[in-house]
């Protein structure tokens, strides 16, 4: 079997972003993704990626202003400008995908027409720049569904599937059954689902554990990826820090950087092998 390409998101890990890119390469990862801010130098990341032969898989747009995108054009201006600036930087350093959250928050569940039009400005800018927009499943699934419907005919709009978010924000609904035909990116991670006995969804359940440290059904995950024909890079989004009042990630913080990242690579390989075996079994 050919080895599946593996990607890991840049995080803290006790190293600078440049050091992480070089270290990921030594471990065996083929790619990485980064975040974005107004002062972040994506050009430096691209330079190191090229030097190391690494794939700069995507840029994750900031999401703290995501709820503003669903307000009036005037109220949304800051959020629109932020996303378009991120897109321009993606194009400048030849990163093919910008991942964005459709919404942030747990109270509102009412996508607006002006929100669609605000996102349309972003999507049209992305089209002109030659960048794809991958909309991620997060809290506020209604907003994801509204955007995927509104831009279903756009070749530069796709789906970013976060395996952990599906369990804790989307109540384990099979989102690949809905949007698998538009899948262009993954954020692979594990968690323990919804902790609250009454099923209240909160951000503290979004643990981003290493695969196999939570309750995810990994055989089902890889089967669904194969079923929708996804054969691209497997991208992992992981963190060593625990959420407030939680302790599931504490064990990672006690590990050295070498130990944790080596384990992250080993778990990523396990997922890749499961996917390959499932594909072979279901030929």
Buried (B, 14 or more C-beta within 10 A) or exposed (E): EEEBBBBBBBBEBEBEBBBBBBBBBEBEBBBBBBBBEEEBEBEBBBBBBEEBEBBBBBBBBBBEBBBBBBBEEEBBEEBBEBBBBBBEBBBEBEBBBBBBBBBBBEEBEEBBEBBBEBBBBBBEBBBEBEBBBBBBBBBBBEBBBBBBEBBEEBEBBBBBBBBBBBBBBBEBEEBBEBBBEBBBBBBBBBBBBBBEEEEEBBBBBBBBBBBEBBEBEBEEBBBBBBBBEBEBBBBBBBBBEBBEEBEBBEBBEEEEBEEBBBBBBBBBBBBBBBBBEBBEEEE
